[in-house]
Amino acid sequence: MRRILLPLFTTLLLSICAVSADEPKRTMNLLNTPLEKVLPIYHELSGLELVVSSDVRKLHPVITIRSASALSKSEMLKLIEKALLEQAGVVITRLDEQRASVTYNDALPTAGVGDGD
């Protein structure tokens, strides 16, 4: 098992476990990680250029994601999208093959883990 500690945030830990030659599986643990640190992780995993709205740049929530089991890259992306939506009201929408829009919907109920304000 190989472990990589990303310097984006000290509480961020992605464990990489190779279980097949097709796609490695990983666990993801983000504990009270600021939104501005989560978006670069999403960018890195997806390879998409993120077009971030000015409303999102003004937000300062923290996001917590814990995966109990190893996930594929696509499962990790879905997990991040779900956490952003439920905890911060942030919506990621694919625009095309290379880009995704990142917007804030203040009408969505959020169950934020914490708020950086």
C-alpha positions in Angstrom: 0.0 0.0 0.0 1.4 3.4 -1.0 0.4 6.5 0.8 0.6 10.1 -0.5 0.1 13.1 1.8 -0.9 16.1 -0.3 0.5 19.3 1.1 -2.7 21.2 0.3 -3.9 20.8 3.9 -2.5 19.0 6.8 -5.7 17.1 7.6 -6.0 15.9 4.0 -5.0 12.3 3.4 -5.5 10.2 0.3 -4.4 6.6 0.6 -3.7 4.9 -2.7 -4.2 1.2 -2.8 -3.6 -0.6 -6.1 -6.2 -3.3 -6.4 -6.2 -3.8 -10.2 -4.2 -2.8 -13.2 -7.2 -0.9 -14.6 -7.7 1.8 -12.0 -6.3 2.2 -8.6 -8.7 2.5 -5.7 -8.3 5.2 -3.0 -9.7 6.2 0.3 -10.5 9.8 0.9 -10.5 11.6 4.3 -11.0 15.3 4.3 -11.6 16.7 7.8 -12.8 20.3 8.1 -11.0 21.2 4.9 -11.6 24.7 3.5 -13.6 24.9 0.2 -10.6 26.6 -1.4 -8.5 23.5 -0.8 -11.2 21.0 -1.9 -11.6 22.5 -5.4 -8.0 22.0 -6.4 -8.3 18.3 -5.4 -11.4 18.0 -7.6 -9.5 19.7 -10.4 -6.6 17.3 -10.0 -8.8 14.2 -10.0 -11.1 15.2 -12.8 -8.6 17.0 -15.1 -11.2 19.6 -15.7 -10.7 23.3 -15.9 -13.0 24.7 -13.2 -14.9 27.9 -14.0 -15.6 29.2 -10.5 -18.3 31.8 -10.0 -17.5 34.9 -8.0 -20.1 33.8 -5.4 -18.2 30.6 -4.7 -14.9 32.6 -4.2 -16.7 34.5 -1.4 -17.6 31.3 0.5 -15.6 30.0 3.4 -17.2 26.7 4.5 -15.2 23.7 5.5 -15.9 20.3 4.0 -15.6 16.9 5.6 -15.5 13.7 3.5 -14.8 10.2 4.8 -14.8 7.1 2.6 -14.9 3.8 4.6 -13.8 1.8 1.6 -11.5 2.3 -1.4 -13.1 4.2 -4.3 -12.4 4.6 -8.0 -11.6 8.0 -9.3 -15.2 8.5 -10.6 -16.6 7.5 -7.3 -14.3 10.0 -5.5 -15.5 12.7 -7.8 -19.1 11.9 -7.1 -18.4 11.9 -3.4 -16.8 15.3 -3.6 -19.6 16.7 -5.7 -22.2 15.4 -3.2 -20.3 16.8 -0.2 -19.9 20.2 -1.8 -23.7 20.3 -2.7 -24.9 19.1 0.8 -22.4 20.9 3.0 -21.9 24.2 1.1 -24.6 24.6 -1.6 -21.8 24.4 -4.3 -22.9 22.8 -7.6 -20.5 21.4 -10.1 -21.9 21.2 -13.6 -20.0 19.8 -16.6 -19.8 22.4 -19.5 -18.0 20.2 -22.0 -15.2 17.6 -22.0 -12.6 20.0 -20.6 -14.5 22.4 -18.3 -16.9 22.4 -15.4 -18.9 25.2 -13.9 -18.7 25.7 -10.1 -21.6 27.8 -8.7 -23.3 28.5 -5.4 -27.0 28.1 -4.9 -28.1 29.9 -1.8 -31.6 28.3 -2.0 -30.3 24.9 -1.2 -30.5 23.6 2.3 -27.0 22.8 3.6 -25.9 20.6 6.5 -22.5 22.2 6.8 -20.0 20.5 9.0 -18.6 23.8 9.9 -18.2 27.4 8.6 -14.9 29.1 8.3 -16.4 32.6 9.0 
